[in-house]
Amino acid sequence: MTGSTGVLFVVATPIGNLGDLGARARDTLATVDAVAAEDTRRTGQLLSRLGLSVPLVSLHEHNEMARLGPLLARLAAGQSLALVSDAGTPLISDPGYLLVRAALQAGHRVSPVPGACAAVAALSVAGLPTDRFVFEGFLPARQAARRARLEILAPETRTLVFYEAIHRLAETLADLVAGLGAAREATLARELTKLHEQVLHGPLAELAAAVAAGEVPARGECVLVVAGAPEVAAEEHETRRVLALVAAQLPPREAVRLTAAITGARPNRLRRWLQGAPGDDRESGEE
């Protein structure tokens, strides 16, 4: 496919079931001048199964910057390219962002050829709210950084979507339980669209127990979909955060007064939180 203006097609490929590749995606792969692929061996196997022979160019996180010049030159020469990842939709926790941005800045047309996406597939079967959600990709591999990230996400009221490597699944679920609460509703989706597809629903503690008990085979790709925090819980979390910040700079009486003015919380509740008083935390009406 050549012409006066090259086009970069962002092509989604199957996440497990070859039948999920649309006719338009196949036609696009068959007619472009080259395919920029995250893993040329894997994409080569896909093209072979489709009966296609197309030049491949590797494009992954370690070489994407170096590949920009040659690929942009091909687009400028009127060639059309397809960008694919190992599986699913490119750029969604996969390489390609730098190329797409550079192509747009150079004035080239970038066109999506939509299809499979593991995050969206998991959302569609999770039974959790999908009108508003947050895609977080992979959490940090190191536990300290992962827990710090989850502390930030704890008050998030939108549904949370994570990808996770199977060898870190147990650790991540344990940290989710600790950071978001054992009772938080969640779905664990593994090997979506494949022969051994597995989708588990339940509180985070139950999912963590299932993994610990060996009920989830240690293979395949995983998506975690977690319910957002209740609105009230999110509001309380933010109020406590403000109180802690203010109390670190001001005497208790002033900290309570200023936090109440900022958040609208009742001073008597703020005083109890500041004092760490045990027992019933319901409003007493006392100011």
Phi, psi and omega in degrees: 000113178229169182173185183291334181230125178283153180236136174259113178265127177264105192252122175280139178240164183301149175264003179174323183252115183301335180294347180277356177283122183284162180297323181293322178296317180296316180297322180295314179298330182283338188246351178287163180281334179197160178241124174270116190236142177298318178225106186296329179293315181293316179292326176299321178295320178297313180298322179297318179294334178273356181075028184247149174230105184227138177302139182245142175232127181287138178214102181225180187298337183270345183231004187302316180299318181291333182278345187302311183303304180300321181289321177295325178296321179294318177296318180297331179279001177097002178281151174251141184235153172248136175252123179228155173252183180300321181197144177085204185269125179303154179079340180277091188058031178219164180295167175128339182303314183297320180292313180300314181296317180295320179296317179295317180294332179276359177089013180273153177281135175240123186236130180277141171240088192289161180182221187294145174209120185299322181297314181290321178299316179295318178302322185292340181244006186282335183072022178244161182304133181240001180290333177218124179212162180237123176265118183256357181062220179271132172289159179305144181288326181281137187299316182300315180292324180294316179294324178296320179293319180293329176297322177291323184278346186307318181275000182296125184272345178279155177300137183256138179234127180233148164261149176210141175288142186300327183285348177251003188300314182297316180296318181294318179296321177298319179289327176295319177299314182292323186270328184249345180109140184296332186269357182297127180295143181203166175227135175249117180246124183232138176058041181303136180071000181264175184302319184256038178306137181220126179230117180247138179239146176155178175298154181305321181298321179292319178296319178298320180293322180296318179293317180297329181276000178082015181282350178244110181304143183278060177204155175099176180263142184237143171234132176249127176243122187236135179299147176287167179288147174301149183304318182296317180296321180294319179296318179295319179301316181292321179296317178297323179296315179297317180300316181298318180294316182291319182294338179286346183244341186232160173299156184309313183300316180290324179297318178296315182298313182291319179296320177299320180293324182285316190258339184083006179287154179288134181303323182296323177292318179298321179297319179297317179297318183294326181275349182066032183293131179282169172102199186297127182255016180286157179296135179256349182088347180285134179255000000 
